[in-house]
Amino acid sequence: MTGPVLFIGDSITDAGRRDDPEGLGHGYVRLAAQGLARRGDHRAIVNRGIGGDRIGDLADRWQRDVIDVAPSVLTVYVGVNDTWRRFDSGLPTSAQHFEAVYRGLLDEARATVNPRLILVEPFVVPVDEAQQEWLDDLAGKRDAVASLATEFHAAFVPLHRILTVAAAHHGAAAIAADGVHPTPLGAELIAEAWEAAEGAEPVFSSGE
């Protein structure tokens, strides 16, 4: 029996899914599920986003919310809160720690259920000068996700780049009113980027 398509991450994935009878929320996961259904893919869709989560929070629930679910496709989308908490709470997460914990989670998933992996680059589209300061910190997390996508032969969603271009065209607040949480337009763009990656060939490291 084919396992479900599982999404795990923070509030951008969560998007109210715990108050949704279908458990999908009102964000990009619901739109991605609708896109799969239109293509005749009727695998179960499981949303395990929790608002506010950082990489350590995913680690704390990885067994229950990923390994025990045994997905055929696993999308991981985390990182912006690891930057945000540095600036609003004085709780930094180094890029090295972020990458090391993330790698351990992917190692565990590959060794147990071995799903197809889709890794999503975290984004910020600054809506004020204060958020401009986030970009350097976030860059380390973005680089880590891109590197891990290559290392694990995962599909990669270059979301920060995609939404930065969209923000230049539409205005940042049209993509994410607070720079982080997507508007309906932002959610549509994320779902489109996920669908493009889901249908793409995995990235392979050079020499492999």
Secondary structure, 3 states (H helix, E strand, C coil): CCCCEEEEECHHHHCCHHHCCCCCCCCHHHHHHHHHHHCCCCCCEEEEECCCCCHHHHHHHHHHHHHCCCCCEEEEECCHHHHHHHHHHCCCCCHHHHHHHHHHHHHHHHHHCCCEEEEECCCCCCCCHHHHCHHHHHHHHHHHHHHHHHHCCCEEECHHHHHHHHHHHHCHHHHECCCCCECHHHHHHHHHHHHHHHCCCCCCCCCC
